[in-house]
Amino acid sequence: MCGRFAAGGRPEDIVDLFGVEQWDPEETLEPNWNVAPTNSAFVVLERLAKQERRAVRQLRVLRWGLVPQWSNTAETAVKMINARADTVHEKPSYRQAFAARRCILPVDGYYEWQTVPGERGKARKKPYLVSRADGTPLALAGLYEFWRDRTVPPDHPKAWLVTFAVVTTEAEELLAPIHERMPLFLDPSSWDEWLDPTADDPEELRRLLIPPPPGALLATPVSPAVGSIRNNGPELLEPYTEVETTLF
């Protein structure tokens, strides 16, 4: 699964890496090393330009936690941060977005917690940062959706909410002992097809729901400080060594 991630990349670098054509420099975000559900993040997507009749690649700021178009309230977002790759094409909450509104979430890595034995036999959570072994950003597969808040007028600044969810799949062998699921990340060779809004055949799109071969990811133990969203800084990405104490 994916319940927290690090996004410290500069928008200018994301624009260059993904070949973004449209980006509003005024739509900015501070680096966030501990992104939690309902936080906002940079997302790469493509929309059809009416004047040019072609897809334009954009960098947008969207909120994490997908709200379906038919939802009566935006409060469902907290529960819909992830979408399972094996059912995303058929679940009512995700199938429309899967067919027409796919995106990529560029991240430095995501955090996962492994349940391990603790003191006096009590289980505890050990955090890891999962990132690309070569140090490049992870391109997580995502879905996005538009939701109309009908409690405010159409011209209200908050009339529309745009949200996203991360697609998850079964964890590869290295990561399975930490957690049985992981975000689906994409190789550059599949970015164009995944983002293409004119590709709308669910069966064809399911071909892209296959993670790259194992070996591209690295799991690094990090500080328990990441467990609190009050802690936010690049030091959260640093390797962490537990200090063992011996009682005499």
Disulfide bonds with the S-S distance in Angstrom:
none
